[in-house]
Amino acid sequence: MQIFPAIDILGGKAVRLRQGHYDQVTVYNDDPVEQARIWAAGGAEWLHVVDLDGARDGVPANLEVIARIVKKVGVPVQTGGGIRSMDTLDRLYDAGVTRTVLGTSLVTDPVFVEAAAHKYAGIVAGIDARDGKVAIEGWRQGTEREVAELIEELARLGVQRVVYTDISRDGMQSGVNAAAYRALAADAPMTVIASGGVTGLDDVRSLASIGRRIEGVIIGVALYEQRFSLAEAIAAARDRGEGT
């Protein structure tokens, strides 16, 4: 299982939001590129970079920052936030990102999602949910779409990977909902990357023990606040994940 250290960019800084609330921001580094270097030096094999300005406004605001991360840090980048057109996708892949995460467009523009999935193998569905219902627009708007229903639809459109975020746990340091991820891994017709709620190494081990359908876990606050090191997280993921 892979560990994806998170870099969420808002106003040009590396931050974390509390449950997706833009008025509850903690700044962890004034320079996202420097933060990427820190994660790379700690052994990161992937980076998960989110343009929070783009997720909120629907227009990417940090493409240049993301491009600099790709150029200056030799680690594959998975990125999302405000990706709602093929032009934006083209610019990101031209900048060298490895994967892109679609969010709001999964619900609002399935035609675009299908075209994106056929053009780029690295398309990831970023599904954010609260109480089993999908949220969009940078978590600010709830929908009546059920997670399982949306995942089935996206699989038919050609999407092969999903980042699933439990909004109620993200940034709360309350632990992951391992049972929900176990059920998702069993039923979803695609591989799953977990996101939200990791507070300790036991959470990492719990996710890794589910098996290879859980491809990785995105970790933010726990790493920033040094609850454990990135190296420890990587070791925990491999310790329980290999051979399952």
C-alpha positions as CSV (number, residue, x, y, z in Angstrom):
1,M,0.0,0.0,0.0
2,Q,1.3,3.5,-0.9
3,I,1.4,6.5,1.4
4,F,0.4,9.8,-0.3
5,P,1.6,12.8,1.7
6,A,-0.9,15.6,1.1
7,I,-0.1,19.1,0.0
8,D,-3.3,21.3,-0.2
9,I,-2.6,24.7,-1.7
10,L,-4.7,27.7,-0.8
11,G,-3.6,31.3,-1.5
12,G,-0.2,29.9,-2.6
13,K,0.4,28.2,0.8
14,A,0.4,24.6,2.0
15,V,-2.6,24.3,4.3
16,R,-5.2,21.9,5.8
17,L,-8.9,22.7,6.1
18,R,-11.0,21.4,9.0
19,Q,-13.7,19.3,7.4
20,G,-13.4,21.2,4.2
21,H,-14.3,24.6,5.8
22,Y,-12.4,27.4,4.0
23,D,-12.8,29.6,7.1
24,Q,-11.0,27.0,9.3
25,V,-7.5,27.0,7.8
26,T,-4.2,25.9,9.2
27,V,-1.1,27.0,7.3
28,Y,1.7,24.4,7.5
29,N,4.2,25.9,5.0
30,D,4.3,29.2,3.1
31,D,6.0,27.4,0.2
32,P,4.3,24.3,-1.2
33,V,7.4,23.5,-3.3
34,E,9.5,23.4,-0.1
35,Q,6.9,21.2,1.5
36,A,7.1,18.8,-1.5
37,R,10.9,18.7,-1.0
38,I,10.4,17.8,2.7
39,W,8.1,14.9,1.8
40,A,10.5,13.7,-0.9
41,A,13.4,13.9,1.5
42,G,11.3,11.8,4.0
43,G,11.0,9.0,1.4
44,A,7.7,9.9,-0.4
45,E,7.0,7.8,-3.4
46,W,3.9,9.8,-4.4
47,L,2.6,13.3,-3.6
48,H,-1.1,14.2,-3.5
49,V,-1.5,17.9,-4.4
50,V,-4.8,19.7,-4.3
51,D,-5.6,23.1,-5.7
52,L,-8.1,24.3,-3.0
53,D,-8.6,27.6,-4.8
54,G,-9.5,25.7,-7.9
55,A,-11.8,23.3,-6.0
56,R,-13.7,26.2,-4.5
57,D,-13.9,28.5,-7.6
58,G,-14.0,26.0,-10.4
59,V,-11.0,27.6,-12.1
60,P,-7.4,26.3,-11.4
61,A,-5.4,28.9,-9.6
62,N,-2.1,27.0,-8.8
63,L,-1.1,25.4,-12.0
64,E,2.3,27.1,-11.9
65,V,2.9,26.0,-8.4
66,I,2.0,22.4,-9.3
67,A,4.3,22.5,-12.3
68,R,7.2,23.7,-10.1
69,I,6.6,20.8,-7.7
70,V,6.8,18.4,-10.6
71,K,9.9,20.0,-12.0
72,K,11.9,20.4,-8.8
73,V,10.8,17.3,-6.9
74,G,11.4,13.9,-8.5
75,V,8.3,12.2,-7.1
76,P,5.2,11.3,-9.1
77,V,2.4,13.8,-8.5
78,Q,-1.3,13.1,-8.2
79,T,-3.3,16.3,-8.3
80,G,-6.9,17.6,-8.3
81,G,-8.9,20.7,-7.7
82,G,-10.9,22.7,-10.2
83,I,-10.3,20.3,-13.1
84,R,-13.4,20.8,-15.3
85,S,-12.1,21.0,-18.8
86,M,-9.9,19.1,-21.2
87,D,-7.7,22.2,-21.6
88,T,-6.9,22.1,-17.9
89,L,-6.1,18.4,-18.1
90,D,-3.9,18.9,-21.1
91,R,-2.0,21.7,-19.2
92,L,-1.5,19.5,-16.2
93,Y,-0.2,16.5,-18.1
94,D,2.0,18.7,-20.2
95,A,3.4,19.9,-16.9
96,G,4.3,16.4,-16.0
97,V,1.8,15.3,-13.5
98,T,1.2,11.5,-13.3
99,R,-2.4,11.4,-12.3
100,T,-5.3,13.9,-12.1
101,V,-8.3,13.7,-9.8
102,L,-11.7,14.8,-11.0
103,G,-14.3,15.9,-8.5
104,T,-17.3,18.1,-9.2
105,S,-17.3,17.1,-12.8
106,L,-18.0,13.5,-11.8
107,V,-21.5,14.6,-11.0
108,T,-22.1,17.6,-13.3
109,D,-20.4,16.6,-16.5
110,P,-20.2,12.8,-17.2
111,V,-19.5,13.5,-20.9
112,F,-16.3,15.2,-20.0
113,V,-15.4,12.5,-17.5
114,E,-15.8,9.8,-20.1
115,A,-13.7,11.7,-22.7
116,A,-11.0,12.4,-20.0
117,A,-10.9,8.7,-19.0
118,H,-10.4,7.6,-22.6
119,K,-7.7,10.2,-23.3
120,Y,-5.7,9.8,-20.1
121,A,-5.1,6.6,-18.2
122,G,-4.2,8.5,-15.0
123,I,-7.8,9.8,-14.4
124,V,-8.9,9.3,-10.8
125,A,-12.4,9.8,-9.4
126,G,-12.2,12.0,-6.3
127,I,-15.4,11.2,-4.4
128,D,-16.0,13.2,-1.2
129,A,-18.9,12.1,0.9
130,R,-20.8,12.9,4.1
131,D,-23.1,10.3,5.5
132,G,-22.9,8.3,2.3
133,K,-23.9,11.2,0.1
134,V,-21.6,12.8,-2.5
135,A,-20.4,16.4,-1.9
136,I,-19.1,18.7,-4.6
137,E,-17.8,22.2,-5.1
138,G,-14.9,21.8,-2.7
139,W,-17.2,20.0,-0.2
140,R,-19.5,23.1,0.1
141,Q,-22.5,21.6,-1.7
142,G,-24.1,18.3,-0.8
143,T,-26.0,16.1,-3.3
144,E,-28.4,13.3,-3.1
145,R,-26.1,11.0,-5.1
146,E,-25.2,7.8,-3.4
147,V,-21.5,6.9,-3.4
148,A,-22.0,3.3,-4.6
149,E,-24.3,4.5,-7.4
150,L,-21.8,7.1,-8.6
151,I,-18.9,4.6,-8.5
152,E,-20.8,2.1,-10.7
153,E,-21.6,4.8,-13.2
154,L,-17.9,6.0,-13.3
155,A,-16.7,2.5,-13.9
156,R,-18.9,2.3,-16.9
157,L,-17.3,5.5,-18.2
158,G,-13.9,4.0,-18.0
159,V,-12.6,5.3,-14.6
160,Q,-10.4,2.7,-12.9
161,R,-9.4,4.3,-9.6
162,V,-11.1,6.3,-6.8
163,V,-9.9,8.5,-4.0
164,Y,-12.6,8.3,-1.4
165,T,-12.7,11.0,1.3
166,D,-14.9,10.7,4.4
167,I,-15.5,14.4,5.0
168,S,-16.7,13.9,8.6
169,R,-13.3,12.5,9.5
170,D,-10.9,14.5,7.3
171,G,-8.7,16.7,9.4
172,M,-10.4,15.7,12.6
173,Q,-7.8,13.1,13.8
174,S,-10.6,10.8,14.7
175,G,-9.3,7.7,13.0
176,V,-10.3,6.1,9.7
177,N,-13.6,4.3,9.1
178,A,-11.9,1.0,8.3
179,A,-15.3,-0.9,8.0
180,A,-16.4,1.6,5.3
181,Y,-13.2,1.2,3.3
182,R,-13.4,-2.6,3.7
183,A,-16.9,-2.6,2.2
184,L,-15.9,-0.2,-0.5
185,A,-12.9,-2.3,-1.5
186,A,-15.1,-5.4,-1.6
187,D,-17.9,-3.8,-3.8
188,A,-16.3,-1.1,-5.9
189,P,-15.3,-2.1,-9.4
190,M,-12.0,-0.1,-9.2
191,T,-9.0,0.3,-6.9
192,V,-9.4,2.6,-3.9
193,I,-7.2,5.2,-2.3
194,A,-8.4,6.1,1.2
195,S,-8.4,9.7,2.5
196,G,-9.4,11.3,5.8
197,G,-9.1,10.6,9.5
198,V,-5.7,9.0,9.8
199,T,-4.5,9.7,13.3
200,G,-1.9,6.9,14.0
201,L,0.0,4.1,12.6
202,D,-2.7,1.6,13.6
203,D,-5.0,3.4,11.0
204,V,-2.4,2.8,8.3
205,R,-2.0,-0.9,9.3
206,S,-5.8,-1.3,9.4
207,L,-6.2,0.0,5.9
208,A,-3.2,-2.0,4.6
209,S,-4.7,-5.2,6.1
210,I,-7.7,-4.9,3.8
211,G,-5.6,-6.0,0.9
212,R,-4.5,-4.8,-2.5
213,R,-7.8,-3.2,-3.5
214,I,-6.8,-0.4,-1.1
215,E,-4.0,1.0,-3.2
216,G,-3.0,3.7,-0.8
217,V,-3.9,6.3,1.8
218,I,-3.6,10.1,1.7
219,I,-2.3,11.5,5.0
220,G,-2.2,15.2,5.9
221,V,-2.6,16.5,9.5
222,A,-1.0,13.5,11.2
223,L,2.2,14.0,9.2
224,Y,2.3,17.7,9.5
225,E,1.8,17.6,13.2
226,Q,4.4,14.8,13.5
227,R,2.1,12.1,15.1
228,F,4.5,9.8,13.3
229,S,7.1,10.2,10.5
230,L,6.5,9.5,6.8
231,A,9.1,6.7,7.0
232,E,7.1,5.1,9.8
233,A,3.9,5.3,7.8
234,I,5.6,3.8,4.8
235,A,6.9,0.9,6.9
236,A,3.5,0.3,8.5
237,A,1.8,0.2,5.1
238,R,4.3,-2.4,3.8
239,D,4.4,-4.4,7.0
240,R,0.7,-5.2,6.9
241,G,0.1,-4.7,3.2
242,E,2.5,-7.1,1.5
243,G,1.1,-10.4,0.5
244,T,-2.5,-9.6,1.3
